[in-house]
Amino acid sequence: MENLIKKAKLRDADAFTKLMQQQMQNMYKTARAVLYNEEDVADAISDTILACWEKIGQLKQDGYFRTWMTRILVNKCTDIIQKKKQFCLMEDVPEIPSRDNGYEDTEWKEALNMLGERYRLIMILYYVEGFKISEISSILDIAESTVRTRLSRGREKLAEDYRPELRRKQI
């Protein structure tokens, strides 16, 4: 991957295309964790690819390409959400998402979807994408302690939802 990054920085379109193809599944999973609509996911990914191509020269350390790219993707997803909030009318019926094969385990996906976005995105980046806490902190531009707290609270929420006996003991 490092070789492709070096070539892409030299504006080698074929190397950049291969690099993006290698990252496509990771981008899809991350975008799908934030956005529920397939069209929005596709828009976020295509905007990310374009931004990466335009700004790849700004990547300081080749080893952090995936973290850099994911941060761009999360920002593009956030932009889409903000645009939708501006144009969304309260009486609109939300669009039902199409069938998603993005996660192998449907139960895990349903559990994550029950979490709020602030927890869901961090859980996806940590457990599905395999990013370290420091990398998630960099991607989302939040403190590492915040990432750890949200991971912990996300785990607690999942435990409460899947183990009702825990709720009864706390009451």
C-alpha positions in Angstrom: 0.0 0.0 0.0 2.9 2.4 0.8 4.1 2.1 -2.8 0.7 2.9 -4.2 0.5 6.0 -1.9 3.9 7.2 -3.1 2.8 6.8 -6.7 -0.5 8.5 -6.1 1.2 11.4 -4.5 3.1 11.8 -7.8 -0.3 12.0 -9.5 -0.3 8.4 -10.9 -4.1 7.9 -11.6 -3.8 4.1 -11.9 -2.0 3.8 -8.5 -4.6 6.1 -6.9 -7.5 4.0 -8.4 -6.0 0.8 -7.0 -5.5 2.4 -3.6 -9.2 3.5 -3.5 -10.4 0.1 -4.6 -8.5 -1.5 -1.7 -10.2 0.9 0.7 -13.7 0.7 -0.8 -15.1 -1.8 1.6 -13.8 0.1 4.6 -15.2 3.3 3.3 -18.6 1.7 2.7 -18.8 0.3 6.2 -17.9 3.6 7.8 -20.2 5.7 5.7 -23.0 3.2 6.2 -22.5 3.4 10.0 -23.2 7.2 9.8 -25.7 7.4 6.9 -28.7 5.2 6.4 -29.5 5.9 2.8 -27.5 4.1 0.0 -27.5 7.1 -2.2 -26.0 9.3 0.5 -23.4 6.6 1.2 -22.4 6.6 -2.5 -22.3 10.4 -2.5 -20.0 10.5 0.6 -17.7 7.9 -0.9 -17.4 9.6 -4.3 -16.9 13.0 -2.6 -14.2 11.4 -0.4 -12.4 9.9 -3.4 -12.4 13.2 -5.2 -11.1 15.1 -2.1 -8.4 12.5 -1.6 -7.3 12.8 -5.2 -7.2 16.6 -4.9 -5.4 16.7 -1.5 -3.2 13.6 -1.5 -0.2 15.9 -1.8 -1.1 17.2 1.7 -0.8 13.8 3.3 2.2 14.2 5.6 2.9 10.6 6.6 2.1 7.8 4.2 1.5 5.3 7.0 -1.6 7.4 8.1 -3.3 7.3 4.8 -6.3 5.2 6.0 -6.8 7.4 9.0 -6.5 10.6 6.8 -9.0 9.1 4.3 -11.4 8.1 7.0 -11.4 11.5 8.5 -12.3 13.0 5.1 -15.1 10.4 4.7 -16.5 11.2 8.2 -16.5 14.9 7.4 -18.2 14.3 4.1 -20.9 12.2 5.9 -21.4 15.0 8.4 -21.8 17.5 5.5 -24.5 15.3 4.0 -26.3 15.1 7.3 -26.2 18.8 7.8 -27.5 19.5 4.3 -30.4 17.0 4.9 -31.3 18.8 8.1 -31.6 22.1 6.3 -34.0 20.7 3.7 -35.9 18.1 5.7 -39.5 18.9 6.6 -40.8 17.4 9.8 -43.9 15.9 8.2 -41.7 13.9 5.7 -41.8 10.2 6.1 -38.2 8.9 6.4 -37.0 6.7 3.6 -36.7 3.1 4.4 -33.2 1.9 3.8 -32.6 -0.9 1.3 -31.3 -4.2 2.3 -27.7 -3.9 3.5 -25.1 -6.6 3.2 -22.4 -4.4 4.7 -22.3 -6.3 8.0 -22.0 -10.0 8.1 -23.9 -10.2 11.5 -27.3 -8.7 11.3 -27.8 -8.8 15.1 -24.6 -6.8 15.5 -25.8 -4.3 13.0 -29.1 -3.9 14.7 -27.5 -3.5 18.0 -25.2 -0.7 16.6 -28.1 1.0 15.0 -29.9 1.3 18.4 -26.9 3.4 19.6 -26.8 7.1 19.1 -24.5 8.3 16.3 -21.8 9.5 18.8 -21.4 5.9 20.1 -22.2 4.0 16.9 -19.5 5.7 14.8 -16.8 5.1 17.4 -17.9 1.5 17.9 -17.7 0.9 14.1 -14.3 2.6 13.8 -12.9 0.6 16.8 -14.5 -2.8 16.4 -15.3 -3.1 12.7 -12.5 -1.0 11.1 -9.9 -1.8 13.7 -8.7 1.7 14.4 -6.8 2.5 17.6 -8.2 5.0 20.1 -5.6 7.5 19.1 -6.5 7.2 15.4 -10.2 7.6 16.2 -9.4 10.7 18.2 -7.6 12.1 15.2 -10.3 11.1 12.7 -13.1 12.6 14.7 -11.0 15.5 16.1 -12.0 14.7 19.7 -9.9 13.9 22.8 -8.7 10.3 23.4 -10.4 10.4 26.7 -13.7 11.2 25.0 -13.2 8.2 22.6 -12.6 5.9 25.6 -15.7 7.3 27.4 -17.9 6.9 24.4 -16.6 3.3 23.8 -17.3 2.5 27.4 -20.8 4.0 27.4 -21.5 2.3 24.0 -20.6 -1.0 25.5 -22.7 -0.4 28.6 -25.7 0.6 26.4 -25.3 -2.6 24.3 -25.0 -4.7 27.5 -28.2 -3.1 28.9 -30.1 -3.7 25.6 -29.0 -7.4 25.3 -28.9 -8.3 29.0 -32.1 -7.1 30.6 -31.1 -8.6 34.0 -28.5 -5.9 34.2 -31.2 -3.2 34.1 -33.2 -4.8 36.8 -30.2 -4.9 39.2 -29.6 -1.2 38.6 -33.2 -0.2 39.4 
